[in-house]
Amino acid sequence: MEKIKVIVAGPRGKMGSEALRMIEKQSDLDLVACLDHKYEGMKISEFDELPPFDVTIYNDIVECLETVEADVLVDLTTPEVGYLHTKTAIQYGVRPVVGTTGFTDEQLQELTDLSEEKGIGTIIAPNFALGAVLMMQFAKWAAKYFPDVEIIEKHHDNKLDAPSGTAVKTASLIKEVRESKKQGHPDEKETLDGARGADVDGMKIHSMRLPGLVAHQEVVFGSAGENLTIKHDSFHRESFMTGVKLAIDQAVKLDILVYGLENIME
């Protein structure tokens, strides 16, 4: 069986280092290079906290892709860098698997068009935890019957974007089946700006950022005399790796961009 050759962008981050540990355990994956904004030319094996891969770190994605033969780029960096990496990888015929959230609608459309034009499979996932994907799907189902809903997402205090990509994706899925409505009292006023959270089609999203959290979300539905809460918790970043592996396996079979892991889950 021929191994899938993988580049990981962001190998020293919490998600990236977990991806390296996942790859180390997989007999069908082969780490061939890493992308980082520091430590040009060093080997991953030189870092005590990382698995002992004898692969080179590159700062520049173009140099990396012109030097190393790869099938898939796993990007777990930031929106700005992730967008550049994804676009460049597609242009070089390498399939991106992207866990970076915060892309604009315009960027997503550009990457969608480029992926289709080049016939290069791309997977962008707001959340790689399979439980989180199921939570979003269950929320969409529930919203048909419970149109009053608020989303509470909680993440570690180093997360750069708010609300989370998962919360935005959840609201988007709910919006597909829920008639637009403004929730709460029609004369409601915020005595402190932002008290009611972000507004998406009349539903509210609330973001918490605290040390000790990893990734957590509650979707709370209200109706006469009852509430329904659909909740998911990731207590460790290892929870995302099953989804990363699934995305790598599926990306090599695709020739279009897929947004959301639910679209490749059977």
C-alpha positions in Angstrom: 0.0 0.0 0.0 1.4 3.4 -1.0 1.6 5.8 1.8 -0.1 9.3 1.7 2.7 11.9 1.8 1.8 14.7 4.3 3.1 18.1 5.1 2.0 19.7 8.4 1.9 23.5 8.8 2.1 24.7 12.3 3.9 21.6 13.8 4.9 23.3 17.1 1.3 24.4 17.9 -1.0 22.4 20.1 -3.0 21.1 17.2 0.0 20.7 14.9 2.0 18.7 17.4 -1.0 16.5 18.0 -1.3 15.9 14.3 2.4 14.8 14.3 1.6 12.3 17.0 -1.4 11.0 15.1 0.7 10.6 11.9 3.4 8.7 13.9 0.8 6.1 14.8 -0.6 5.6 11.2 1.0 3.0 9.0 -0.5 4.6 5.8 0.7 8.2 6.4 4.2 9.5 5.8 5.3 12.9 7.1 7.6 14.5 4.5 8.0 18.1 5.7 6.7 20.8 8.0 6.0 24.5 7.5 6.7 26.9 10.3 7.4 30.7 10.6 10.6 29.9 12.5 13.5 27.3 12.6 14.1 27.2 8.8 16.2 24.1 8.0 15.9 22.4 11.4 14.6 18.9 11.8 11.5 18.0 13.8 13.5 15.4 15.6 15.6 18.3 17.2 12.6 19.3 19.3 12.3 17.2 22.4 8.5 17.8 22.8 7.8 16.5 19.2 7.9 13.0 17.7 11.3 12.1 16.3 10.6 12.7 12.6 13.7 13.2 10.5 11.9 15.8 8.3 12.9 19.4 7.5 11.1 22.6 8.5 10.5 25.2 5.8 9.5 28.8 6.3 8.3 29.3 2.7 5.6 27.2 1.3 6.7 27.7 -2.3 10.2 26.4 -1.5 8.7 23.5 0.4 6.3 22.4 -2.4 9.0 22.8 -5.0 11.4 20.7 -3.0 9.2 18.0 -1.5 6.8 15.6 -3.2 3.6 15.6 -1.2 -0.1 14.5 -1.5 -1.7 16.5 1.3 -1.0 19.6 3.3 -2.5 19.7 6.8 -2.8 23.3 7.9 -3.4 24.1 11.5 -2.2 27.7 11.7 -4.0 31.1 11.5 -6.6 32.4 9.0 -4.1 34.7 7.2 -1.4 32.0 6.8 -3.9 29.3 6.3 -5.5 31.1 3.4 -2.1 31.6 1.7 -1.0 28.0 2.3 -4.3 26.6 1.0 -4.3 28.7 -2.2 -0.6 27.9 -2.9 -1.1 24.1 -2.2 -4.0 23.9 -4.7 -1.9 25.7 -7.3 0.8 23.1 -6.8 -1.5 20.1 -6.9 -1.3 19.3 -3.2 -4.6 18.6 -1.4 -5.2 20.9 1.6 -6.8 19.7 4.8 -7.5 22.8 6.8 -8.5 23.2 10.4 -8.0 26.9 10.4 -11.2 29.0 10.9 -11.8 32.6 10.3 -11.7 32.6 6.4 -14.0 35.3 4.9 -16.9 34.3 2.6 -14.9 35.8 -0.3 -11.8 33.7 0.5 -13.9 30.6 0.8 -15.5 31.3 -2.6 -12.1 32.0 -4.2 -10.7 28.7 -2.8 -13.8 26.8 -3.9 -13.5 28.1 -7.5 -9.7 27.4 -7.6 -10.1 23.9 -6.2 -12.8 23.1 -8.9 -10.7 24.7 -11.6 -7.6 22.7 -10.7 -9.5 19.5 -9.8 -7.7 19.4 -6.5 -9.7 18.1 -3.5 -9.7 20.5 -0.5 -11.3 20.0 2.9 -11.9 22.9 5.3 -13.4 21.9 8.6 -14.5 24.3 11.3 -14.2 21.4 13.7 -12.4 18.0 13.3 -14.1 16.4 16.4 -16.6 13.9 15.1 -18.8 14.6 18.1 -18.9 18.3 17.3 -19.9 17.5 13.8 -22.8 15.4 15.0 -23.8 18.1 17.5 -24.1 20.5 14.6 -26.2 18.1 12.6 -28.5 17.4 15.6 -28.9 21.1 16.1 -30.0 21.6 12.5 -32.6 18.8 13.0 -33.8 20.3 16.2 -34.1 23.8 14.8 -37.0 22.7 12.6 -39.1 22.3 15.7 -37.4 24.8 18.1 -36.8 28.1 16.2 -35.8 30.0 19.4 -32.1 29.2 19.9 -28.9 30.6 21.3 -25.4 29.3 20.9 -22.8 29.4 23.7 -19.2 28.5 22.6 -16.3 28.3 25.0 -12.6 28.1 24.1 -9.1 28.5 25.5 -8.0 32.1 25.9 -5.4 31.9 23.1 -8.0 31.4 20.4 -7.7 34.3 17.9 -11.2 34.4 16.3 -14.6 34.9 17.9 -17.1 33.5 17.5 -15.6 30.2 16.7 -15.9 28.6 13.2 -18.0 25.9 14.7 -20.5 28.3 16.2 -20.7 30.2 12.8 -21.1 26.9 11.0 -23.8 25.8 13.5 -25.7 29.0 13.0 -25.4 28.6 9.2 -26.9 25.1 9.3 -29.7 26.2 11.6 -30.5 29.2 9.3 -31.1 26.7 6.4 -34.1 25.3 8.2 -35.3 28.1 10.5 -37.4 31.1 9.4 -35.6 34.3 10.2 -36.9 35.8 13.5 -35.7 38.3 16.1 -35.6 36.7 19.5 -36.3 38.3 22.8 -38.5 41.3 23.6 -39.1 43.6 20.7 -38.1 46.6 22.8 -35.0 44.9 24.3 -32.1 47.2 25.0 -28.5 46.4 25.9 -27.4 48.5 28.9 -23.8 47.2 28.1 -22.8 46.8 24.5 -22.5 43.2 23.5 -24.5 41.8 26.4 -26.8 39.8 24.1 -24.0 38.5 22.0 -23.5 38.4 18.2 -26.6 38.3 16.0 -27.0 35.8 13.2 -30.4 36.0 11.5 -32.0 36.9 14.9 -30.3 34.1 16.9 -27.5 35.0 19.3 -23.9 33.6 19.7 -22.0 34.1 22.9 -18.2 33.5 23.1 -16.3 32.6 26.3 -12.4 32.6 26.4 -10.8 31.2 29.5 -7.7 29.3 30.5 -8.4 25.6 31.1 -10.9 25.3 28.3 -10.2 23.5 25.0 -13.3 23.6 22.8 -16.9 23.4 24.0 -20.3 24.4 22.6 -23.9 24.3 23.8 -26.9 24.9 21.4 -29.8 25.9 23.7 -33.3 25.7 22.3 -36.4 27.2 24.0 -40.1 26.5 23.7 -43.2 26.7 25.8 -42.5 24.9 29.1 -39.3 23.2 27.9 -35.6 23.6 26.9 -33.4 21.4 24.8 -29.6 21.6 25.1 -27.3 19.9 22.6 -23.8 20.0 24.0 -20.3 18.9 23.0 -17.0 19.0 24.8 -13.5 18.4 23.6 -11.3 18.0 26.7 -8.1 17.2 24.7 -6.9 18.1 21.2 -6.5 14.3 20.5 -10.3 14.5 20.0 -9.7 16.2 16.7 -7.3 13.7 15.2 -9.9 11.1 14.1 -11.4 13.8 11.9 -8.0 14.9 10.6 -7.2 11.4 9.6 -10.7 11.0 7.9 -10.2 14.2 6.0 -6.7 13.2 4.8 -8.1 9.9 3.5 -11.0 11.6 1.8 -9.1 14.6 0.4 -7.0 12.4 -2.0 -10.3 11.1 -3.5 -11.9 14.5 -4.1 -11.6 17.0 -6.9 -13.6 19.8 -5.3 -13.6 21.8 -2.1 -15.7 20.5 0.8 -16.5 22.8 3.7 -17.5 20.9 6.9 -16.6 17.4 7.9 -20.3 16.3 7.9 -20.1 16.3 4.1 -17.6 13.4 4.1 -19.1 11.4 7.0 -21.2 8.5 5.8 
